[in-house]
Amino acid sequence: MLQGWVTLLTLGFLLLLVFSNLAIFLFAYYEYRTSSSKDPWLRSTQVLPGRTGNARSSVILLHGFGGSPYDLRSLAELLAARGFRAVVPAVPGQTSTSFAYARGRITPAAYADWLLNLIREEAALGGGPPMLVGFSMGGALAAIAAAEYPVGKLVLISPYFQLAIGSKWVSAAPKWLRWIIPVVPKLAKGQISDPGGYREYETGSYLVSFKAFLQLTELAEIAQRKAQALALPILVVAPRGDTVASFKVTESLFQGRDQVQMIVCDRGNHIVAFDFERERVIGEIVAFLAAETPPQGAD
């Protein structure tokens, strides 16, 4: 009798797994096929030329894992209004224009090459090194690039150097889960405490690939090592209550360092550009990028 129940439960679990994977696959196909009809900020690179008479340098703004240029739209528009050329690329393999089951094929080295080429292009256009703004995964990418190539200034917003939940089980789970259920739907479209900001926000994709998440983990480990050697003006924005990126790791990497300013948000969650302190944070970022950099060695 017991063996019969075990067999029945096992069969039921397998059927549930098959139907769950099928449902997720069909949703992934629908998301991918309909991506071309979305707002361009949710699917493609956006370039905003400076809208004042005083042309400033380029600023490259990098969105997060499974996000889109929309993550940084309000900041990009304000920078353009202040005369900056704001370039907000769609990070490859992150928006709904990439099929969820095909994600995770871009290596950290390939991501670094992609960004370095973009930096070189903007440097050639502007006659000088661009500035970098990176949010979450974009922060990890920006830290790696700033260690490899000259950039003017660096802004890291909720940078992803390690998962906020640092247990070994959570970190290891995707390695075996990806063989059982390779893609899962997001539980929420974004980690935002402000109800109004949450309603306003739209995510680049509603699906998470475990293979892509494992590559994000590898990218974050590289970024941690590179961040320790950064020597340029840096502004770090870190929410204390971040449930995605570890605040403690970010604080340990940057607190008290020369040329580093830290803004700690005591209200809100990971996506600070849509959360309670968004106006203060965006204002501080624009002021930091617009300020003249003092000569090396100046008080």
Residue pairs with C-beta under 8 A, 6 or more apart in sequence:
17 180
17 181
20 181
21 181
21 182
24 181
24 183
24 184
24 185
24 207
25 101
25 183
27 185
27 206
27 207
28 99
28 100
28 101
28 183
28 207
29 99
31 96
31 100
31 205
31 206
31 207
32 96
32 97
32 98
32 99
32 100
34 96
35 42
35 43
35 95
35 96
35 97
36 43
36 97
38 96
39 70
39 202
40 46
41 68
41 69
41 70
41 73
41 88
42 68
42 69
42 70
42 95
42 96
42 202
42 204
43 68
43 90
43 95
43 96
43 97
43 204
44 69
44 90
44 97
45 69
45 87
45 88
45 89
45 90
46 69
46 73
46 76
46 86
46 87
46 88
47 85
47 86
47 87
47 88
48 76
48 77
48 79
48 80
48 85
48 86
48 87
48 88
49 80
49 85
50 56
50 80
50 82
50 83
50 84
50 85
51 80
51 81
51 83
52 81
52 82
52 83
53 83
54 83
55 83
55 85
56 82
56 83
56 84
56 85
56 290
57 84
57 85
57 126
57 128
57 129
57 130
57 131
57 152
58 84
58 85
58 86
58 87
58 122
58 123
58 125
58 126
58 130
58 131
59 76
59 79
59 84
59 85
59 86
59 87
59 130
59 131
59 132
59 133
59 289
60 87
60 88
60 89
60 115
60 118
60 119
60 122
60 130
60 131
60 132
60 133
61 69
61 72
61 75
61 76
61 79
61 86
61 87
61 88
61 133
61 134
61 135
61 138
62 72
62 89
62 91
62 115
62 132
62 133
62 134
62 135
62 137
62 138
62 139
62 141
62 142
63 69
63 70
63 71
63 72
63 88
63 90
63 91
63 94
63 135
63 136
63 137
63 138
63 204
64 71
64 94
64 135
64 136
64 137
64 138
64 158
64 160
64 271
65 94
65 136
65 137
65 160
65 212
65 213
65 216
66 94
66 186
66 203
66 204
66 205
66 207
66 208
67 91
67 94
67 95
67 135
67 136
67 137
67 138
67 203
67 204
68 90
68 94
68 95
68 96
68 202
68 203
68 204
68 205
69 76
69 88
69 89
69 90
70 201
70 202
70 204
71 135
71 136
71 138
71 204
71 271
71 273
72 88
72 133
72 135
72 273
73 88
74 273
74 278
74 282
75 133
75 273
75 282
75 285
75 286
76 86
76 88
77 86
78 282
78 286
79 86
79 286
79 289
80 86
82 286
82 290
84 289
85 122
85 125
85 126
87 118
87 122
87 130
89 118
90 97
90 204
91 111
91 137
91 138
91 141
92 98
92 106
92 111
92 114
93 102
93 103
93 104
93 105
93 106
93 212
94 103
94 137
94 204
94 205
95 204
95 205
96 204
96 205
96 206
98 205
100 183
100 205
100 207
100 208
100 209
101 182
101 183
101 209
103 209
103 211
103 212
104 209
104 210
104 211
104 212
104 213
104 214
104 215
105 211
106 114
106 215
107 215
108 144
108 215
108 218
108 219
108 222
111 141
111 219
112 141
112 144
112 145
112 148
115 141
115 142
115 144
115 145
116 145
116 148
116 149
119 129
119 130
119 132
119 145
119 149
119 151
120 149
122 130
123 129
123 130
123 150
128 152
129 149
129 150
129 151
129 152
130 151
130 152
131 151
131 152
131 153
131 154
131 155
131 289
132 142
132 145
132 146
132 151
132 153
132 154
132 155
133 142
133 154
133 155
133 157
133 285
133 289
134 140
134 141
134 142
134 143
134 154
134 155
134 156
134 157
134 159
135 157
135 158
135 159
135 271
135 273
136 157
136 158
136 159
136 160
136 244
136 245
136 270
137 160
137 216
137 219
138 157
139 156
139 157
139 158
139 159
139 160
139 161
139 223
139 245
140 159
140 160
140 161
140 216
140 219
140 220
140 222
140 223
141 219
141 223
142 154
142 155
142 156
142 159
143 154
143 156
143 159
143 161
143 223
143 226
143 227
143 230
144 219
144 222
144 223
144 226
145 151
146 154
146 226
146 230
146 232
147 226
147 227
147 229
147 230
148 226
151 232
152 232
152 233
152 293
153 232
153 233
153 234
153 235
153 288
153 289
153 293
154 230
154 232
154 233
154 234
154 235
155 234
155 235
155 236
155 237
155 285
155 288
155 289
156 234
156 235
156 236
156 237
156 250
156 254
157 237
157 272
157 273
157 281
157 285
158 237
158 238
158 239
158 242
158 244
158 245
158 270
158 271
158 272
159 223
159 236
159 238
159 245
159 250
160 216
160 220
160 223
160 244
160 245
161 220
161 223
161 224
161 227
161 245
161 246
161 249
161 250
161 253
162 220
162 224
162 245
162 246
162 249
163 170
163 171
163 217
163 244
163 245
163 246
164 242
164 243
164 244
164 245
164 246
164 247
165 243
166 246
171 217
174 210
174 213
174 214
174 217
175 214
177 210
178 209
178 210
178 211
178 214
181 210
182 209
182 210
182 211
183 207
183 208
183 209
183 210
184 207
184 208
184 210
185 206
185 207
185 208
186 203
186 205
186 206
186 207
186 208
188 198
189 198
189 201
189 202
189 203
189 206
190 198
190 201
190 203
190 270
190 271
190 274
191 242
191 243
191 244
191 269
191 270
191 271
192 198
192 201
192 268
192 269
192 270
192 271
192 274
192 275
193 241
193 267
193 268
193 269
193 275
193 276
194 268
194 274
194 275
194 276
194 278
197 271
197 274
197 275
197 276
197 278
198 274
200 274
201 271
201 274
224 249
224 253
227 253
227 254
228 253
231 259
232 259
233 259
233 288
233 293
234 254
234 257
234 259
234 260
234 261
235 260
235 261
235 262
235 263
235 284
235 285
235 288
236 250
236 254
236 260
236 261
236 262
236 263
237 262
237 263
237 265
237 272
237 281
237 284
237 285
238 245
238 247
238 250
238 251
238 262
238 263
238 264
238 265
239 247
239 264
239 265
239 268
239 269
239 270
239 272
239 275
240 247
240 264
240 265
240 266
241 247
241 265
241 266
241 267
241 268
241 269
242 269
242 270
243 269
243 270
244 269
244 270
245 270
251 262
254 260
254 262
255 262
261 288
263 281
263 284
265 272
265 275
265 276
265 277
265 281
267 275
267 276
267 277
268 275
268 276
268 277
268 278
269 275
272 278
272 281
273 281
273 282
